[in-house]
């Protein structure tokens, strides 16, 4: 067993796909949310700057804990070591939102 597991969390936020790395994940007390703590970012000592990772660092600057809606999550992996976080544009595909109970099925149905 690893003492300090690292999780890769991929989720959709406002037509963008975020890939982040974190040390702690919890099912939130807020129903339908995942709590993500201790976000990990790549080292700043590299000469090359990845604009996607810099955007991600700016998005989560000063964030202690993030609450991500369960229906936004695409995938969660436990990985051996952190990688580069990134933000990319969501492309249309075969991924659909999980149905939410009580939500209307389509605007044409009364």
N, C-alpha and C positions, 0 to 999 in steps of 0.2 A: 504494500500500500504506500502511496505517496503521502508525505507529510503535508505538502503544499500543492494540492492539485491546481491545475490551470484549466479553465473552461473557455472554449471558443463559442460565442453566442452570435448567431446570424439572425437578423430581424429586419423587417421593413418599417420605414418611418418616412412618411410624406413622399412617396414615390422614389425612395432611395433605399438601397440595401446596405445596412451597417454590419460590419464584422468586427466584433470587439473581443478582447481577452480580459478575463477577470479571475480573481482568486476565490470569490465567494458567490454562490447562488442560493437563493431561498425562495420558497413559495411564500408570497407576501400575505400579510393579514388583510390587505386590500384584495377583495375577491377578484380573481381573474388577472392578477399581475405577478410578474416574476421580479424579485429584488436582486439587483446586481451590485456588488460591492468590490472595492479594491481593483479598479480598472488598471490594466497593464498596457503600457505603450512602449514602442521600440526605443532603443537608445538614441540620444540626441548627438552622440559623438560622430556619427557618420557624416561623410562629406556630401553625399547625395541626399536630397530632401524629397520625400514622397508627398506630393500635394494632397493626396487622399488621406494619408495618415495625419498630416498637419491639420486638415479640416476636422478630422475626428478628435484630435487633441483640443482644438478650439471649441468644439461642440460640448465636450465633457470637462472643460476646464473648471476646476472648483467644485465638481460634483462629488459628493461623498457617497451617495447611494442613488441608483436609478431604478425606476419602476417601469417595466416594459410590459405592455398588454400581452397576454398569452396568445391572442389571435394574430399578433404581429410576428411571432417567433417562427422562423423557418427551420432552424436546427440548433441543437446544443451538443457539443462534443467535449469530452474530457481529453485533453492533449498532454503530451509530455513536456512541452515548453511553449512559451508564448511565441506568436508570430507577429506579423505586421497587421495591425488593424487597418481597415479601409472602408471607404464609402464609395458606392457605385450606383449608377442609375438603374432602377428596376426596369427590366425588360418584360414586355408582355409574354406570358408563357402559360403553362398548364397548372400553375399553382393557384389554388382558390382559397378564399378565406373559409375558416371553419364556421359552420352555421351557428348563429347565436339564438338560443331559445327565446321565443317571444318577438323576434325581429320579423318584419314583413318579408315575405319571400321575393316579391317584386313590386315595383310601383304600380303595375297595372291591376294587381289583385286588391280588392277593397278590404 
